[in-house]
Amino acid sequence: MLSLFLHEMQETSKIRIKYFIALKTLILTAKNGIPEGTRRKSYYIKILMEIKKFDVVIVGAGPAGASCAIRLGNSGLNVALLDKATFPRDKTCGDALSVDVINQLSILSKKLAEDFKSLENKIPSYGVKIFSPGNECIDIPFIYKNAKSCGFISPRLSFDNFLFQHVKEYPNIHIFENCAVEKITQEESNNVLLTNIGTFECDLVIGADGAHSVISRNIGDIKVDKKHHSAGLRIYYEGVTSFNDENFIELHFFKEILPGYFWIFPLPDNKANVGIGMLSSVIAKDKVDLKKVLQKLITTHPNLKERFKNARPLETPKGYGLPLGSKKRNISGERFLLTGDAAALIDPFSGEGIANAIRSGRVAAEHAIKCFEQKNFSAAFNKGYNKEIYRRMWKEFKISRTLQTIITYPWAFNFVVKKAKQSKYLQQFLIEALANVEKKKKLLTKPAFYYRMLFK
Protein backbone atom coordinates (compact mmCIF):
# COMPACT_ATOMS: atom_id res chain seq x y z
CA MET A 1 0.00 0.00 0.00
CA LEU A 2 2.85 2.37 0.85
CA SER A 3 4.54 1.87 -2.53
CA LEU A 4 1.23 2.56 -4.31
CA PHE A 5 0.82 5.72 -2.24
CA LEU A 6 4.31 6.96 -3.16
CA HIS A 7 3.64 6.23 -6.84
CA GLU A 8 0.49 8.36 -6.69
CA MET A 9 2.46 11.18 -5.11
CA GLN A 10 4.90 11.21 -8.02
CA GLU A 11 2.14 11.31 -10.61
CA THR A 12 -0.18 13.79 -9.00
CA SER A 13 1.05 17.33 -9.51
CA LYS A 14 -1.66 18.76 -7.29
CA ILE A 15 -0.11 17.28 -4.17
CA ARG A 16 2.02 20.13 -2.87
CA ILE A 17 2.98 18.79 0.47
CA LYS A 18 6.35 17.56 1.51
CA TYR A 19 6.96 13.83 1.73
CA PHE A 20 7.16 13.53 5.50
CA ILE A 21 3.96 15.56 5.99
CA ALA A 22 2.09 13.39 3.51
CA LEU A 23 3.36 10.22 5.14
CA LYS A 24 2.37 11.46 8.60
CA THR A 25 -1.11 12.31 7.38
CA LEU A 26 -1.44 8.86 5.84
CA ILE A 27 -0.52 7.23 9.13
CA LEU A 28 -2.95 9.37 11.12
CA THR A 29 -5.76 8.67 8.67
CA ALA A 30 -5.12 4.94 8.77
CA LYS A 31 -5.10 5.06 12.56
CA ASN A 32 -8.47 6.82 12.71
CA GLY A 33 -10.11 4.57 10.15
CA ILE A 34 -11.76 5.08 6.77
CA PRO A 35 -15.50 5.69 6.23
CA GLU A 36 -17.37 2.52 5.35
CA GLY A 37 -17.81 1.98 1.61
CA THR A 38 -14.89 4.24 0.68
CA ARG A 39 -12.03 2.99 -1.50
CA ARG A 40 -8.81 3.09 0.51
CA LYS A 41 -6.57 4.48 -2.25
CA SER A 42 -8.92 7.25 -3.35
CA TYR A 43 -9.60 8.25 0.25
CA TYR A 44 -5.89 8.65 1.05
CA ILE A 45 -5.33 10.77 -2.06
CA LYS A 46 -8.42 12.88 -1.32
CA ILE A 47 -7.25 13.59 2.22
CA LEU A 48 -3.76 14.56 1.07
CA MET A 49 -4.97 16.84 -1.70
CA GLU A 50 -7.35 18.76 0.56
CA ILE A 51 -4.99 21.29 2.06
CA LYS A 52 -7.18 23.77 3.89
CA LYS A 53 -5.89 27.33 3.64
CA PHE A 54 -6.82 30.10 6.06
CA ASP A 55 -5.54 33.49 7.14
CA VAL A 56 -5.72 32.50 10.81
CA VAL A 57 -6.02 29.11 12.48
CA ILE A 58 -7.06 29.08 16.14
CA VAL A 59 -6.23 25.82 17.91
CA GLY A 60 -8.56 25.18 20.85
CA ALA A 61 -12.17 26.32 21.20
CA GLY A 62 -12.34 26.89 24.96
CA PRO A 63 -12.84 30.41 26.39
CA ALA A 64 -9.58 31.78 24.93
CA GLY A 65 -10.06 30.31 21.46
CA ALA A 66 -13.78 31.03 21.24
CA SER A 67 -13.26 34.62 22.41
CA CYS A 68 -10.51 35.10 19.85
CA ALA A 69 -12.81 33.77 17.13
CA ILE A 70 -15.69 36.01 18.24
CA ARG A 71 -13.44 39.09 18.12
CA LEU A 72 -12.29 38.07 14.62
CA GLY A 73 -15.89 37.64 13.51
CA ASN A 74 -16.72 40.06 10.70
CA SER A 75 -13.03 41.05 10.51
CA GLY A 76 -12.84 40.04 6.86
CA LEU A 77 -10.22 37.41 7.71
CA ASN A 78 -10.73 33.77 6.80
CA VAL A 79 -10.47 31.95 10.14
CA ALA A 80 -10.48 28.28 11.17
CA LEU A 81 -11.30 27.24 14.74
CA LEU A 82 -10.07 23.72 15.54
CA ASP A 83 -10.79 21.59 18.58
CA LYS A 84 -9.95 17.97 19.29
CA ALA A 85 -13.31 17.45 21.06
CA THR A 86 -16.95 17.71 20.09
CA PHE A 87 -19.00 20.31 21.97
CA PRO A 88 -20.45 20.25 24.53
CA ARG A 89 -17.50 18.73 26.35
CA ASP A 90 -16.38 18.75 29.97
CA LYS A 91 -13.32 20.69 31.15
CA THR A 92 -11.80 20.04 34.57
CA CYS A 93 -12.01 23.33 36.45
CA GLY A 94 -13.49 25.00 39.51
CA ASP A 95 -16.37 26.36 37.35
CA ALA A 96 -16.38 29.78 39.06
CA LEU A 97 -17.01 32.76 36.79
CA SER A 98 -15.73 35.89 38.49
CA VAL A 99 -17.16 39.38 38.14
CA ASP A 100 -14.27 39.99 35.75
CA VAL A 101 -15.49 37.15 33.49
CA ILE A 102 -18.91 38.77 33.23
CA ASN A 103 -17.30 42.12 32.41
CA GLN A 104 -15.13 40.51 29.75
CA LEU A 105 -18.20 39.02 28.04
CA SER A 106 -19.70 42.49 27.79
CA ILE A 107 -16.49 43.95 26.32
CA LEU A 108 -16.29 41.12 23.80
CA SER A 109 -19.89 41.32 22.59
CA LYS A 110 -22.98 43.05 23.97
CA LYS A 111 -25.15 40.33 22.46
CA LEU A 112 -23.00 37.65 24.10
CA ALA A 113 -23.39 39.33 27.50
CA GLU A 114 -27.13 39.60 26.99
CA ASP A 115 -27.45 35.97 25.93
CA PHE A 116 -25.49 34.89 28.99
CA LYS A 117 -28.35 36.07 31.18
CA SER A 118 -30.52 33.28 29.78
CA LEU A 119 -27.91 30.52 30.25
CA GLU A 120 -29.77 28.07 32.45
CA ASN A 121 -27.10 25.93 34.10
CA LYS A 122 -25.64 28.58 36.41
CA ILE A 123 -26.21 30.15 39.80
CA PRO A 124 -25.21 33.63 41.03
CA SER A 125 -22.54 33.95 43.71
CA TYR A 126 -22.32 37.17 45.69
CA GLY A 127 -19.03 36.71 47.49
CA VAL A 128 -16.29 34.48 48.85
CA LYS A 129 -15.73 32.85 52.24
CA ILE A 130 -12.04 32.54 53.16
CA PHE A 131 -10.96 30.12 55.89
CA SER A 132 -7.47 30.59 57.36
CA PRO A 133 -5.23 27.72 58.53
CA GLY A 134 -6.22 28.66 62.09
CA ASN A 135 -9.92 28.21 61.21
CA GLU A 136 -10.72 31.92 61.20
CA CYS A 137 -13.31 32.78 58.55
CA ILE A 138 -14.17 36.01 56.78
CA ASP A 139 -16.92 36.73 54.26
CA ILE A 140 -16.05 39.10 51.43
CA PRO A 141 -18.93 40.28 49.22
CA PHE A 142 -18.36 41.03 45.54
CA ILE A 143 -18.50 44.77 44.86
CA TYR A 144 -18.18 46.39 41.43
CA LYS A 145 -18.27 50.15 40.90
CA ASN A 146 -19.35 50.63 44.54
CA ALA A 147 -22.40 48.42 44.12
CA LYS A 148 -23.22 44.88 45.15
CA SER A 149 -22.36 42.54 42.30
CA CYS A 150 -22.12 38.85 41.58
CA GLY A 151 -20.16 36.27 39.73
CA PHE A 152 -21.61 32.92 38.72
CA ILE A 153 -20.84 29.25 39.01
CA SER A 154 -21.54 27.25 35.88
CA PRO A 155 -20.12 23.88 34.78
CA ARG A 156 -17.60 24.33 31.99
CA LEU A 157 -19.64 21.78 30.03
CA SER A 158 -22.32 24.48 29.79
CA PHE A 159 -20.31 27.71 29.80
CA ASP A 160 -17.76 26.68 27.18
CA ASN A 161 -20.52 25.38 24.93
CA PHE A 162 -22.35 28.69 25.34
CA LEU A 163 -19.29 30.55 23.99
CA PHE A 164 -18.72 27.94 21.29
CA GLN A 165 -22.28 28.18 19.95
CA HIS A 166 -21.99 31.96 19.73
CA VAL A 167 -18.98 31.57 17.39
CA LYS A 168 -21.29 29.95 14.83
CA GLU A 169 -22.98 33.30 14.24
CA TYR A 170 -19.96 34.54 12.25
CA PRO A 171 -19.78 33.33 8.64
CA ASN A 172 -16.03 33.96 8.32
CA ILE A 173 -15.26 31.53 11.19
CA HIS A 174 -15.02 27.90 10.03
CA ILE A 175 -15.31 25.33 12.83
CA PHE A 176 -13.64 21.92 12.80
CA GLU A 177 -14.54 19.64 15.72
CA ASN A 178 -12.85 16.28 16.36
CA CYS A 179 -9.77 17.86 14.81
CA ALA A 180 -6.63 17.03 16.77
CA VAL A 181 -3.44 18.84 15.82
CA GLU A 182 -0.59 16.34 15.87
CA LYS A 183 2.24 18.56 14.66
CA ILE A 184 2.93 22.04 13.40
CA THR A 185 5.84 23.06 11.20
CA GLN A 186 6.81 26.46 9.86
CA GLU A 187 7.79 27.25 6.31
CA GLU A 188 9.08 30.55 5.00
CA SER A 189 5.67 32.01 4.28
CA ASN A 190 3.20 30.06 6.43
CA ASN A 191 2.44 27.54 9.15
CA VAL A 192 1.55 23.94 8.27
CA LEU A 193 -0.63 22.04 10.75
CA LEU A 194 -1.00 18.27 10.55
CA THR A 195 -4.28 17.01 11.97
CA ASN A 196 -6.22 13.76 11.98
CA ILE A 197 -8.56 15.16 9.31
CA GLY A 198 -5.98 16.65 6.97
CA THR A 199 -3.57 19.54 6.61
CA PHE A 200 -4.13 23.22 7.36
CA GLU A 201 -2.01 26.15 6.18
CA CYS A 202 -2.21 29.66 7.61
CA ASP A 203 -0.36 32.95 7.88
CA LEU A 204 -0.89 33.13 11.64
CA VAL A 205 -1.67 30.42 14.19
CA ILE A 206 -3.11 31.21 17.62
CA GLY A 207 -2.55 28.61 20.33
CA ALA A 208 -5.54 28.41 22.66
CA ASP A 209 -5.08 24.71 23.36
CA GLY A 210 -4.51 24.76 27.08
CA ALA A 211 -1.81 23.79 29.53
CA HIS A 212 -0.47 21.04 27.26
CA SER A 213 -0.45 23.19 24.14
CA VAL A 214 0.68 21.46 20.94
CA ILE A 215 1.46 24.88 19.48
CA SER A 216 3.71 25.86 22.37
CA ARG A 217 5.40 22.47 22.39
CA ASN A 218 6.15 22.53 18.65
CA ILE A 219 7.10 26.15 17.96
CA GLY A 220 7.06 27.94 21.32
CA ASP A 221 9.43 27.77 24.25
CA ILE A 222 7.22 27.61 27.37
CA LYS A 223 8.34 24.77 29.62
CA VAL A 224 6.70 23.48 32.80
CA ASP A 225 8.30 25.17 35.81
CA LYS A 226 7.02 23.51 38.99
CA LYS A 227 7.66 26.66 41.01
CA HIS A 228 5.17 28.43 38.75
CA HIS A 229 2.70 25.59 38.24
CA SER A 230 -0.09 24.06 40.29
CA ALA A 231 -1.82 20.70 40.15
CA GLY A 232 -5.53 20.43 40.83
CA LEU A 233 -8.21 17.80 41.40
CA ARG A 234 -11.96 18.19 40.96
CA ILE A 235 -14.91 16.03 42.01
CA TYR A 236 -18.57 16.86 41.43
CA TYR A 237 -20.67 16.07 44.49
CA GLU A 238 -24.36 15.94 45.27
CA GLY A 239 -25.81 16.69 48.69
CA VAL A 240 -23.10 18.85 50.29
CA THR A 241 -24.77 20.98 52.99
CA SER A 242 -24.47 24.34 54.78
CA PHE A 243 -23.80 26.74 51.94
CA ASN A 244 -24.10 30.49 52.37
CA ASP A 245 -27.55 31.84 51.47
CA GLU A 246 -25.99 33.97 48.71
CA ASN A 247 -23.93 31.08 47.31
CA PHE A 248 -20.56 32.41 48.43
CA ILE A 249 -17.73 30.32 47.01
CA GLU A 250 -15.47 28.83 49.69
CA LEU A 251 -11.67 28.76 49.85
CA HIS A 252 -10.22 26.69 52.70
CA PHE A 253 -6.51 27.29 53.29
CA PHE A 254 -5.72 24.22 55.35
CA LYS A 255 -2.23 24.12 56.81
CA GLU A 256 -1.36 20.76 55.24
CA ILE A 257 -1.91 21.98 51.67
CA LEU A 258 -0.28 25.43 51.75
CA PRO A 259 0.48 27.19 49.46
CA GLY A 260 -2.78 25.93 48.01
CA TYR A 261 -6.38 25.55 49.01
CA PHE A 262 -9.43 23.30 49.15
CA TRP A 263 -12.54 24.69 47.46
CA ILE A 264 -16.28 24.12 47.59
CA PHE A 265 -18.37 25.93 44.98
CA PRO A 266 -22.17 25.48 44.96
CA LEU A 267 -23.85 24.48 41.70
CA PRO A 268 -27.46 24.20 40.52
CA ASP A 269 -29.57 21.13 41.45
CA ASN A 270 -28.00 20.57 44.89
CA LYS A 271 -24.59 19.84 43.36
CA ALA A 272 -21.17 21.21 44.18
CA ASN A 273 -17.76 21.49 42.58
CA VAL A 274 -15.22 20.28 45.15
CA GLY A 275 -11.49 20.31 44.65
CA ILE A 276 -7.97 20.94 45.77
CA GLY A 277 -5.06 22.83 44.23
CA MET A 278 -1.44 22.88 45.34
CA LEU A 279 1.88 24.20 44.06
CA SER A 280 3.57 21.50 41.96
CA SER A 281 7.02 22.10 43.45
CA VAL A 282 5.65 21.35 46.93
CA ILE A 283 3.85 18.24 45.69
CA ALA A 284 7.08 16.95 44.17
CA LYS A 285 9.24 17.88 47.18
CA ASP A 286 6.91 16.37 49.80
CA LYS A 287 5.64 13.52 47.59
CA VAL A 288 2.03 14.58 48.17
CA ASP A 289 -0.78 12.28 47.00
CA LEU A 290 -3.51 14.82 46.25
CA LYS A 291 -6.25 12.18 45.97
CA LYS A 292 -5.49 10.85 49.46
CA VAL A 293 -5.22 14.34 50.93
CA LEU A 294 -8.54 15.36 49.35
CA GLN A 295 -10.34 12.29 50.68
CA LYS A 296 -8.82 12.65 54.15
CA LEU A 297 -9.90 16.29 54.43
CA ILE A 298 -13.47 15.48 53.36
CA THR A 299 -13.86 12.60 55.81
CA THR A 300 -11.96 13.85 58.86
CA HIS A 301 -11.66 17.64 58.97
CA PRO A 302 -14.06 19.24 61.50
CA ASN A 303 -15.10 21.92 58.99
CA LEU A 304 -16.03 19.38 56.33
CA LYS A 305 -16.96 15.93 57.61
CA GLU A 306 -20.52 16.79 58.74
CA ARG A 307 -21.21 18.72 55.54
CA PHE A 308 -20.15 15.71 53.44
CA LYS A 309 -21.75 13.10 55.73
CA ASN A 310 -24.58 12.31 53.31
CA ALA A 311 -22.99 13.68 50.16
CA ARG A 312 -22.42 11.50 47.12
CA PRO A 313 -19.54 11.84 44.63
CA LEU A 314 -20.77 11.93 41.04
CA GLU A 315 -17.41 11.03 39.49
CA THR A 316 -13.91 9.90 40.30
CA PRO A 317 -11.33 12.70 40.90
CA LYS A 318 -10.30 14.48 37.70
CA GLY A 319 -6.81 16.03 37.59
CA TYR A 320 -5.47 19.01 35.67
CA GLY A 321 -2.46 21.32 35.55
CA LEU A 322 -2.43 25.09 36.02
CA PRO A 323 0.51 27.02 34.51
CA LEU A 324 0.65 30.13 36.68
CA GLY A 325 1.28 33.70 35.58
CA SER A 326 3.81 34.31 38.37
CA LYS A 327 6.66 34.75 35.91
CA LYS A 328 6.78 36.29 32.45
CA ARG A 329 7.06 33.97 29.45
CA ASN A 330 7.60 34.50 25.76
CA ILE A 331 4.04 34.02 24.51
CA SER A 332 4.57 34.76 20.82
CA GLY A 333 7.00 34.24 17.98
CA GLU A 334 7.26 34.05 14.21
CA ARG A 335 3.68 33.66 12.93
CA PHE A 336 2.18 32.54 16.26
CA LEU A 337 0.55 33.84 19.45
CA LEU A 338 -0.37 31.95 22.63
CA THR A 339 -3.46 32.68 24.74
CA GLY A 340 -5.10 31.55 27.98
CA ASP A 341 -3.60 28.54 29.74
CA ALA A 342 -1.29 27.93 26.76
CA ALA A 343 0.29 31.29 27.64
CA ALA A 344 0.33 30.54 31.41
CA LEU A 345 -2.05 33.35 32.35
CA ILE A 346 -3.60 31.81 35.47
CA ASP A 347 -3.74 33.90 38.64
CA PRO A 348 -1.05 32.55 41.04
CA PHE A 349 -3.15 33.10 44.18
CA SER A 350 -6.74 32.30 43.22
CA GLY A 351 -6.08 29.85 40.37
CA GLU A 352 -8.64 31.72 38.27
CA GLY A 353 -7.94 31.68 34.56
CA ILE A 354 -11.18 32.11 32.63
CA ALA A 355 -11.26 35.92 32.67
CA ASN A 356 -7.67 36.16 31.45
CA ALA A 357 -8.37 33.49 28.83
CA ILE A 358 -11.20 35.61 27.41
CA ARG A 359 -9.15 38.79 27.72
CA SER A 360 -6.09 37.29 26.04
CA GLY A 361 -8.20 35.81 23.24
CA ARG A 362 -9.60 39.24 22.49
CA VAL A 363 -6.18 40.92 22.65
CA ALA A 364 -4.71 38.22 20.38
CA ALA A 365 -7.47 38.82 17.83
CA GLU A 366 -6.85 42.56 17.87
CA HIS A 367 -3.13 41.98 17.37
CA ALA A 368 -3.84 39.51 14.56
CA ILE A 369 -5.82 42.17 12.71
CA LYS A 370 -2.81 44.50 13.00
CA CYS A 371 -0.56 41.74 11.59
CA PHE A 372 -2.67 41.56 8.44
CA GLU A 373 -3.06 45.32 8.15
CA GLN A 374 0.72 45.73 8.21
CA LYS A 375 1.49 42.40 6.54
CA ASN A 376 3.92 41.65 9.34
CA PHE A 377 3.93 38.31 11.20
CA SER A 378 7.48 38.47 12.50
CA ALA A 379 8.59 37.55 16.00
CA ALA A 380 9.73 41.14 16.51
CA PHE A 381 6.32 42.55 15.59
CA ASN A 382 4.51 39.98 17.73
CA LYS A 383 6.45 41.15 20.78
CA GLY A 384 3.85 43.88 20.82
CA TYR A 385 1.30 41.24 21.82
CA ASN A 386 3.46 40.12 24.77
CA LYS A 387 3.81 43.72 25.87
CA GLU A 388 0.07 44.37 25.75
CA ILE A 389 -0.83 41.17 27.63
CA TYR A 390 1.57 41.90 30.47
CA ARG A 391 0.61 45.58 30.54
CA ARG A 392 -2.89 44.43 31.37
CA MET A 393 -2.09 41.52 33.70
CA TRP A 394 1.38 41.71 35.22
CA LYS A 395 0.52 44.04 38.14
CA GLU A 396 -2.13 41.65 39.39
CA PHE A 397 0.09 38.62 38.84
CA LYS A 398 2.83 40.20 40.97
CA ILE A 399 0.40 40.98 43.77
CA SER A 400 -1.06 37.47 43.63
CA ARG A 401 2.46 36.03 43.73
CA THR A 402 3.09 38.05 46.90
CA LEU A 403 -0.12 36.74 48.44
CA GLN A 404 0.84 33.20 47.42
CA THR A 405 4.13 33.67 49.25
CA ILE A 406 2.42 35.03 52.37
CA ILE A 407 0.15 31.99 52.70
CA THR A 408 3.16 29.68 52.93
CA TYR A 409 3.44 31.11 56.47
CA PRO A 410 0.28 30.02 58.34
CA TRP A 411 0.85 32.48 61.19
CA ALA A 412 0.89 35.40 58.75
CA PHE A 413 -2.26 34.28 57.00
CA ASN A 414 -4.00 33.64 60.34
CA PHE A 415 -3.04 37.13 61.48
CA VAL A 416 -4.37 38.84 58.35
CA VAL A 417 -7.73 37.04 58.43
CA LYS A 418 -8.15 37.54 62.18
CA LYS A 419 -7.26 41.21 61.85
CA ALA A 420 -9.65 41.59 58.92
CA LYS A 421 -12.53 40.33 61.06
CA GLN A 422 -11.78 43.07 63.60
CA SER A 423 -10.89 45.92 61.25
CA LYS A 424 -13.44 47.64 59.02
CA TYR A 425 -10.53 49.30 57.22
CA LEU A 426 -9.01 45.94 56.28
CA GLN A 427 -12.41 44.49 55.40
CA GLN A 428 -12.97 47.39 53.03
CA PHE A 429 -9.52 46.83 51.51
CA LEU A 430 -10.30 43.16 50.81
CA ILE A 431 -13.65 44.06 49.26
CA GLU A 432 -12.08 46.71 47.03
CA ALA A 433 -9.07 44.51 46.22
CA LEU A 434 -11.32 41.87 44.70
CA ALA A 435 -12.87 44.46 42.43
CA ASN A 436 -9.99 46.80 41.63
CA VAL A 437 -6.37 45.72 41.06
CA GLU A 438 -5.18 49.34 40.88
CA LYS A 439 -6.62 50.02 44.32
CA LYS A 440 -4.99 46.86 45.62
CA LYS A 441 -1.57 47.81 44.22
CA LYS A 442 -1.84 51.38 45.48
CA LEU A 443 -2.54 50.28 49.03
CA LEU A 444 -0.05 47.40 49.15
CA THR A 445 2.81 49.70 48.18
CA LYS A 446 2.07 52.23 50.95
CA PRO A 447 3.77 51.77 54.36
CA ALA A 448 0.75 53.43 55.98
CA PHE A 449 -1.41 50.49 54.95
CA TYR A 450 0.75 48.04 56.92
CA TYR A 451 0.87 50.39 59.91
CA ARG A 452 -2.92 50.59 60.00
CA MET A 453 -3.24 46.83 59.56
CA LEU A 454 -0.81 46.12 62.41
CA PHE A 455 -1.73 48.79 64.94
CA LYS A 456 -5.23 50.09 64.28
C-alpha positions, 0 to 999 in steps of 0.5 A, a space after each residue: 500500500 505504501 509503494 502505491 501511495 508513493 507512486 500516486 504522489 509522483 504522478 499527481 502534480 496537485 499534491 504540494 505537500 512535503 513527503 514527511 507531511 504526507 506520510 504522517 497524514 497517511 498514518 494518522 488517517 489509517 489510525 483513525 479509520 476510513 469511512 465505510 464503503 470508501 475505497 482506501 486508495 482514493 480516500 488517502 489521495 483525497 485527504 492529502 490533496 485537501 490542504 485547507 488554507 486560512 488566514 488565521 487558524 485558532 487551535 482550541 475552542 475553549 474560552 480563549 479560542 472562542 473569544 478570539 474567534 468572536 473578536 475576529 468575527 466580521 473582521 474580513 479574515 478567513 479563520 479556522 477554529 479547531 478543537 480535538 473534542 466535540 462540543 459540549 465537552 467537559 473541562 476540569 475546572 473549579 467552574 467559578 465565573 468571576 465578576 471579571 469574566 462577566 465584564 469581559 463578556 460584555 467587552 467582547 460582545 454586547 449580544 454575548 453578554 445579553 445571551 449569557 443572562 438566559 444561560 440556564 445551568 448557572 447560579 449567582 454567587 455574591 461573594 467568597 468565604 475565606 478560611 485561614 489555617 487557624 480556622 478563622 473565617 471572613 466573608 467578602 462580598 463582591 463589589 463592582 463600581 461601589 455596588 453589590 455585584 455577583 459572579 456565577 458558578 456554571 459547569 464548563 460543560 455548559 459555559 464553554 458550549 455557550 461561547 462555542 455556539 456563539 462563534 457559529 454566528 460569524 460566517 467567516 469563522 469555520 469550525 472543525 470539531 474532532 480535529 486534533 493537531 498532531 504537529 505544526 511546522 513552519 515554512 518561510 511564508 506560512 504555518 503547516 498544521 497536521 491534523 487527523 482530518 488533513 492539513 491546514 495552512 495559515 499565515 498566523 496560528 493562535 494557540 488556545 489549546 490549554 496547559 499542554 499546548 501542541 502549538 507551544 510544544 512545537 514552535 514555542 518555548 514555554 516549559 513546565 516550571 514547577 515553582 510556577 505551576 499548580 496541580 488540581 483535582 476536581 470532584 462533582 458532588 451531590 448533597 453537600 450541605 451548609 452553603 451560604 444563602 448567597 452562594 458564596 464560594 469557599 476557599 479553605 486554606 488548610 495548613 497541610 496543603 499550603 500554598 494551596 487551598 481546598 474549594 467548595 463551589 455550589 452548583 445548581 440542582 443541589 450539586 457542588 464542585 469540590 477540589 484541591 489545588 497545590 503548588 507542583 514544586 511542593 507536591 514533588 518535594 513532599 511527595 504529596 498524593 492529592 487524591 489521598 489528601 482530598 479524601 482525608 480532608 473530606 472525611 476527617 476535617 471538623 469543617 467538612 466531615 458533617 457537611 459531606 456526611 450524606 454527600 455522594 460523589 458523582 465522578 472519580 477525581 479528575 486532575 489538571 495542571 495550572 501554569 501560573 502567571 507568576 513569571 513572564 514567558 515568551 508568549 509569541 514568535 514568528 507567525 504565532 501567538 499563545 493565549 489563555 492557559 497555553 500562555 500561562 495566564 492563570 492567577 497565582 493566588 486564586 487559580 482563576 484563569 477564565 477571565 484572562 483566557 477571554 481577555 487574552 483571546 480578544 487581545 490576540 485577535 486585535 493583534 492579529 488584525 494588525 498583523 494583516 493590516 501591516 502584513 507583518 507576522 514576524 517575532 519582533 512585531 509579535 512582541 507587541 502582543 506580549 507587551 500588551 498582555 503583560 501591561 494588562 495583567 502583570 501588576 495583578 500577577 505580581 500581587 497574587 504572587 506576593 499573596 501566594 508567598 504570604 500563605 506559605 506562612 500560616 501564622 501570617 495568614 491567620 493574622 491577616 484574616 483575624 485582623 480583617 474580622 476586627 478591622 473595618 478598614 481591612 475588610 474594606 480593603 479586601 472588598 475593594 481589592 477583589 474588584 480593583 487591582 489598581 486600588 490593591 496595588 496602590 494600598 499594598 505599596 504604601 507603608 501606611 497600609 501596613 501600619 494601619 493593619 498592624 496597629 489600628 
